[in-house]
Amino acid sequence: MEHSTTLLARLLSLHPKLIDLSLDRITRLLGALGDPQRRLPPVIHVAGTNGKGSTIAFMRAMLEAAGLSVHVYTSPHLVHFHERIRIGQAGGSTIVSEALLADALARCEAANAGQPMTFFEMTTAAALLLFSEHPSDLVLFEVGLGGRFDATNVIEKALVTVITPVSIDHTDFLGSDIRTIAAEKGGIIKARTPVVIARQEHEGSEAVLEHIAERLNAPLVRFGQEYHVIEENGRLVYQDETGLLDLPLPKMAGEHQLINAGTAIAALRRTGFGLTDSTMFERGITQADWPARMQNLGKGVLAAQLPPDSELWLDGGHNLDGGRVLAQALTRLNTRHPRPLVLVAGMLATKDSVGFLMNFKDLAHQVFAVGIAGQTASRPAHEVADHARQAGLSASLAGTIEDALQRISRQEWPVAPRVVICGSLYLAGDALSRNRTPPQ
């Protein structure tokens, strides 16, 4: 059988566009495959702009702590495509094997018979096929882009839908204002199905989501109304009409991860599975991990290139709000343990790099701008540096991540610096590959 890498490369040629939002093509393909989307274990469907992956990571960890098996579909991957599909089994889900992935892709390609199909549509069909053929208690399914016409929205029924924070991103596909984007994200809300709405940072997005839910008679579970999450005395306190949970803080750093953890709990408590045991939530919240979200790279090839006692962090946030929550997390970290902050930043040309970097004004000591290896859509390093200066930051160019770290190491520091590689999930994937620590 062909290797999945060969298959995936060939599948990229089936449609002239990488993104073409529609449900018609994947519906046709799934019909040829016997409609696997109708033979899935119960589904939790997750859309939003920021926090989708982390919220799913919390749900997976909590469900597995309760002894349940969980299939998971997320995107994009960081190092290897296989990361997008996890197969649930006793003892915890595992990244899909090469044999299973290659077989599913080959069957999807054969069923498609050379007709136009985007890469994401084809790979989503493969995930649905695998999930329909392997028993599991639940499926956690992440939207790729938008929601209304995203390929994952072929799922007609769900236990719960979840909308994480909505912000301005992918304006060329979803619209240029927050209300239009929220309407696209809210396209996954399903009739008479509970919808959990996380804390929304932009005025107007929650009202749009509420309107969609009310029209579909979907019970609303809103942050700050039907459920509450606060940090109190170094603990996470969650409360809804079922009761109160006093939990440890998440393993994942940043105030936004408290919100993501609370969103995960709210969703699981609406599944009808009777998930109320505080032990599962406590174990899950301390075990949940999600690569490239304020990930500490304390070990590996890259950290070894910095001065002794330095910190090296990795974050894949790439839009205005992603930069804001990263800056907030770094501010909190700096309050407890002050260090000079240096950013190694690379971004795609489609992203608002000035808006992202403005979050770090008066916080970052210096920015080293890099290109993103292997990405034709990478913003040139000199443009990233120019945009950093427009954002009020001191910026220099570096050829690679390693070059940036070596230049940081050659500088004199009164205290070993805190270095953060940031600006793009693609840069994060490159960093993990160079560090030889791919996601497991």
N, C-alpha and C positions, 0 to 999 in steps of 0.2 A: 504493500500500500504506500502511496505517496506520503511524504512527510507533510505535516500541517503547514509548514513554512511555504512550501511550494504551492499548496492549495490556496492559502491566503493571498499569496502574491497574484495568482491567476484570478482570484475573485475580485480583485481591485479593478480589473479591466471590463467588468460586466456592465458598468454604467459610466457615462462620461463625467458625472459629478460624484464627488465623495459624499455630499449631502443633498438629498432631494426628498423633502418631507412629504410622505404619502403613505397610505395604508393599502393601496390597491395591489402593489407588486408583492408585498409579503403575504397578503391574504391569499393571493393566487398560489404562491409557493407552498404555503402551509396547507392549502387544500390538496395539493399534489402529494404532500407528505402524510395525509390522513388527519389533518387538523390536530397536531399535538397540543396546541394551546388549550384545547378543551379537555385534555386528560392530565392536567397538572395537579399536584398537591395544592392545598390552599395557598393563596398568594397575598403578600403584602407588596403593594406597588408604590414606588417612591419617586417623586419628581421634586424639582426645585433648582436653584442656581448654585448655592453653596451648602455644604454639609451633608449631601446625600450619602456619600461613601462612609463618612464617619457614623452617621445615624444607622446605616445598615450594619456597620461593624459592631456597634453596641447591641443591636437587635440579635445579630448572630451569636455574639458571646453570651448574651443573656439566655437565649433559647437553648444553646448547647449546654449552658450551666444547669438548665432544667432537664437535661437528658434527652432533648429533642434533636432530630436530624434536620438539617437545613440546606437546601440548594440556594446558591447565590449567583446573581448575574450583575456585574458592574462594568463600568468603562470610564475612561480608557485604561489600558494596562500601562504599567510603568517600564517593565523590562521585557517580559515575555507575554504573548497574547493569552496563553493559558490562564493567566491571573484573572481574566474576566469571568471565568466559569468555575464555580466550586460545586462539587458533588457532595451532597449530604450523606452521612453514614454514622453509625454508632461510634461514639468517641470523638466526633468532630468532623467537619467538612474538610475536603482536600481539594487542591487545585486539580482541574481535570487532567487526566493522563493524556499523553501523546496519542496512544492507540484510540481512546474514545473520541478525542477531538478530531483526529484525522478521519475516522470512520463517519462521524456525524457530518463533517464538512463535505466529504465525498458524496454522501447520500443527498445532501441538500443541492450540491452542484448538479448531480444527475437529474434530480426532480425538476430543477429549474430549466434544464435543457437549453442553456445559452441565452435565455431571455434577459432583458435589462433588469438589474437588481443591484442596489448599492451594497457596499461592503458590510455596513452595519445591519442592513436587512438580512443578508445572508447569514451572518454570524449570530444574529438574534434567533433566526430560525433554527440554527444548529443547537443553540442553548435550549430552546423550547423542546426540540426533539429529544435531547439528552434528559431533560428534567421529566419529560413524560414517560421515559423508559426506566427510570431509576426511582424506587420508592423513597419517599421522604415525608416528614411531617409538615414542612412548610417550604415555600419559595420566597426569597427576598429578591425583588426584581427592580432594578434601577433604570429609570428613563435615560436615554442617551442624550437627546436634545429636545427641549420643549416639553411636549406631552401629548397634545391633541393629535398630531399626525406623526408622532414618534413610533418607530416600528414596534416598541414594546406595548403600545396601546391596542394591540390585537387581543390582549387579555380582556375579556368581557366581564369577568367576575373576580372579586377580591374580598378578602376578609376585612381589610382596611386599606385606605389610600393615605399617603403622607405627602405633605408639601413642606419642604424645608425652606429656609429663607430665600426669597426671590429678589434678584438684583439685576442691574443692567448688564447684559452679556449676550453675545451672539445676535446682535441687533440686525445683522444682515438676513437672518432667518426668522427671528421671533418678533421684530418690531422695535421701535426706538424709544418707547416710553414704558414705564413700569406697569401700567394697567394692562396694556396689550400683552406684554410678556407674561404677566400673572394669568391672564386668560388662557394663554397657550399652555402654561404649566398646569392650570386647573382642568385641562382637558382629560386628565386621567381620573377625575372624580367620577364615581359610579353611583347609579341610582340606589338609594336606600342602603348605602354602604358608608360606615363611619369614615370621616376624613379628619386626620390630625393635621392641624395647621401650626407650624412652629412660629416662634417669634419673628415677626416681619419688621424689617428696619425701615422700609420705605412706605410712606403714606399712600394709601390707595390700593396696595396689593391685597391686603386682607379683605377689604370690602368687595373686591372683584371675586375672590375665592368664596367668600360667604354667599354671594349672589348665586354663583354656580351651584353650590351645595344646596341652597334653599330650593332652587329650581328643580333639583333632582331628588329632593327629600333625603339628602345625605346628612346624617347626624353630625353636627359640628363638635370638634374637640380642639379648642383653641388655647394656645399658650396665654396665660394671664386671665383666662375666663374659666374654661372647664378643667384646666390643670395649671399648676404653678410649680416653678423650679427656682430655688434660691440657694446661694452658698451661705452657710451659717456656722460659725465656730469651726471652720475647717471641714465641714461636712456638706454633702449635697442633700437638700431637703426637697422632696417631691410630694405634692399633694393633689388629689382629685377627689371626686365624690366617693370613691371606694375607701379612701383613707390616706394616711401619711406614711411615707417611707423616709427613714433617716439612714443615709448611705454614705460610704466613703467617697472622696473626690475621684474623678476618673484618672486612670493612668495617663491618658492623653492630655497634653498641656493646653491651657488656654480657657478663658471664660466661655468661649463659644462651644467648647466641648461639654460644658454643663448643660447648655441648651440642647445640644444634640442628644445627650444621654437622656434628658427629660422627654424629648420627643420620642425616642425609642421606647421608653417605659410607657408613655401614653398610648402608643400604637399597640404594644403587646397586651396592655390591659383591656383593649377593645377587640381582641381577636375572638373572644368566646371560648378560649382554651383554658380559662380559669387560672391565668398566670398572675397570681397574687403573692406568691412566696417571696419574702424579702431576701432570702438567701440567694436565689437565682439572680436577682437584680444586683446584689452586693458582689457576687463572684463575677458576673458579667461586666460590671462597670469598672472593676479593677483589672480585668484581663483583656478587655477590648483594645485592639490596636489597629491602626490604619496607616500604612506606609505613606511617607511624604506629607504628613500633616503634623507639623511641629515635631518631626522625628529627630531624635538625638542620634547623631552618627558618631558616637563616642569610640566605636571600634571600626577598624577597616583601613584601607589603603589611604583614603583621603585625609582622615583625621591625623594620621601619622606625619603629614607634611606641614602641620601647623606647629607653632611654638608649644613647648610643654605646658600642660594645664589649660590649654585653650579649650573652648567649647565649639562643636560643629553641629549645626542644626540644618534640617532640610524641610522645606515647605513648598507645596505645589500650588498655592493660591495664586490667581492670575488676573483677577479683576479688582475693581475699586473696593468692594466689600471684603474680598479675600485679603487684600492688603491691609484693610482696616483691622480685621480680627487678628491677623498676624502681628501687626504693630501693637495692638492691645496686649496680646500674650507676651510679647517681648518687653513691653513696659512693665508689666507685673513681675516678670522674671528679673528685670534690672532693678526693680525696687528691692527685691529680696537679696539679689546677688549682683551688685553693680560690676559691669565690665564694658569696655569699649565695644561698640557694635559695628561690624563690617558686613555688608551685603555683597554676595556674588550673584548678580542678577542677569537673567536672560529671559526674553519674552518673544511671543509670536507677534508678527506684524499686525495681526487682526485685533490685538488687545490694546487697551488704553494704558500705555506704560507710564505716562505722566501721572494719570490718576492713581495708578497702583503705587508708584514711588512717592507721591506726595504724602502718603501716610507715614513715611519714615523721616520726614523733615524734623530736625532737632532731636532725632533719636539715633540715627545712624551716623557714625563717625566718617564712613567712607563707603563708596560703591565701586566694585569692580564689575564692569559690564562685559558679558561674554555672548557669543552666538550659541545656538543650540545645534549640536552636531546631528547631521542626518535629517534636518528639518528644512525643507525648501521655503517654508513660511516663516522661518526665524527672522526676527528683526535684527538687522546688522548691529554688531556690538557698538559701533560708533553712534548709531541712533539711540540705543538704550542709554549710552553715556550722556548724549545731548539731552535726552528727556529727563535723566536724573538731575542734571544741572538746572533744567527748567523747573524741576520740583524743589530746587533749593538745596541740593546735595552735592558734595564733592565727589567727582567721578573720574575713573581711569579705565582704560581698555586692558583686557587680558585675552590672550589667545584661546585658552581653555580653562576649565575649572582648576586643573592642577597648576597651571601658570598663575592663576589668581591666588591660590593658597600659598604657593612658594613666595610670591611677592609680599603677601601678608606676613609670612614667616621672617622675611628679611628686614622688616621694619622693627623699630624699637617701640616696645609697649610697656607702659608703667605697670599694667596688669594684663595678664594673658587675655586676648580678645575673645569675644563671642561672635562667631562667623555663621551667617545664615545663607544658604544657597536657596534662591527663591525666584519666583516670577512665572513659572510654567511647570505643568506636570511633565512635559517632555524633557525639560531640563532636569527635573527631579529623577526621571527614569534614567537619564544619562548618568547622573551622579551615582545612583545606586549601582548601575552597571560598572562604572569606573571603580566604585568602592568594593565591588565584588560581594555585595550584600543584596541580591534580588529578593523581592517579596516571596514569602513561603506560604 
